[in-house]
Amino acid sequence: MTEATRKDGWAVTLGPYTYIPAPAHSSATVNGTLTKAGCPVTLQVTEPVLRDFLDAMSALESDLARRWTSATEWSAFALAE
């Protein structure tokens, strides 16, 4: 994911696709879209699954970034000794 997550209301790039979520406070009948080459497809059944997946990937990405930073800092201190 190279852009803000859905909770920020921004599009998310997924390879050649762009996921544009429904507005945060919209009715249950409003769905997001998945777009490729300018052709949007309204997500109906799969949008909750895609949102859950993106949330899980975002959490994993944040955790990995945190671990990577702490491992890099730890290695730098270990080499200084």
C-alpha positions as CSV (number, residue, x, y, z in Angstrom):
1,M,0.0,0.0,0.0
2,T,1.6,3.2,-1.1
3,E,-1.1,5.7,-0.1
4,A,-3.2,6.4,3.0
5,T,-5.4,3.6,4.3
6,R,-9.2,3.5,3.9
7,K,-9.8,5.0,7.3
8,D,-8.2,8.2,6.0
9,G,-10.6,8.2,3.1
10,W,-7.9,8.1,0.4
11,A,-7.4,5.7,-2.5
12,V,-5.1,2.7,-2.0
13,T,-2.9,1.5,-4.7
14,L,-2.9,-2.3,-5.0
15,G,-0.5,-3.1,-7.9
16,P,-2.3,-2.0,-11.1
17,Y,-5.5,-1.5,-9.3
18,T,-6.8,1.5,-7.2
19,Y,-9.2,0.9,-4.4
20,I,-11.4,3.9,-3.6
21,P,-13.4,3.3,-0.4
22,A,-16.9,4.5,0.2
23,P,-17.0,7.6,2.4
24,A,-16.6,6.7,6.1
25,H,-20.0,7.8,7.2
26,S,-22.0,6.8,4.1
27,S,-25.0,4.5,4.2
28,A,-24.6,0.7,3.9
29,T,-25.8,0.9,0.3
30,V,-22.8,3.0,-0.8
31,N,-19.8,0.9,-1.8
32,G,-16.3,1.6,-2.8
33,T,-14.8,0.9,-6.2
34,L,-11.8,-1.0,-7.6
35,T,-10.4,0.7,-10.7
36,K,-7.9,-0.4,-13.3
37,A,-7.0,1.6,-16.4
38,G,-9.9,4.0,-15.7
39,C,-12.5,1.3,-15.6
40,P,-14.2,1.3,-12.1
41,V,-16.0,-1.7,-10.7
42,T,-18.3,-1.1,-7.8
43,L,-17.6,-3.6,-5.0
44,Q,-20.6,-5.1,-3.3
45,V,-20.1,-8.4,-1.7
46,T,-16.3,-8.3,-1.5
47,E,-15.7,-4.8,-0.1
48,P,-15.8,-5.9,3.6
49,V,-13.3,-8.6,2.9
50,L,-11.0,-6.2,1.0
51,R,-11.3,-3.7,3.9
52,D,-10.4,-6.4,6.5
53,F,-7.5,-7.5,4.3
54,L,-6.2,-3.9,4.0
55,D,-6.5,-3.3,7.7
56,A,-4.6,-6.5,8.5
57,M,-1.9,-5.6,5.9
58,S,-1.6,-2.1,7.3
59,A,-1.2,-3.5,10.9
60,L,1.5,-5.9,9.7
61,E,3.3,-3.2,7.8
62,S,3.3,-0.9,10.9
63,D,4.6,-3.7,13.1
64,L,7.3,-4.7,10.6
65,A,8.4,-1.0,10.3
66,R,8.6,-0.8,14.1
67,R,10.6,-4.0,14.4
68,W,12.9,-3.1,11.6
69,T,13.6,0.3,13.2
70,S,14.3,-1.2,16.6
71,A,16.5,-4.0,15.1
72,T,18.5,-1.4,13.2
73,E,19.0,0.7,16.3
74,W,19.9,-2.3,18.3
75,S,22.5,-3.4,15.7
76,A,24.1,0.0,15.7
77,F,24.5,0.0,19.5
78,A,25.9,-3.6,19.4
79,L,28.6,-2.6,16.9
80,A,29.7,0.4,18.8
81,E,30.7,-1.7,21.8
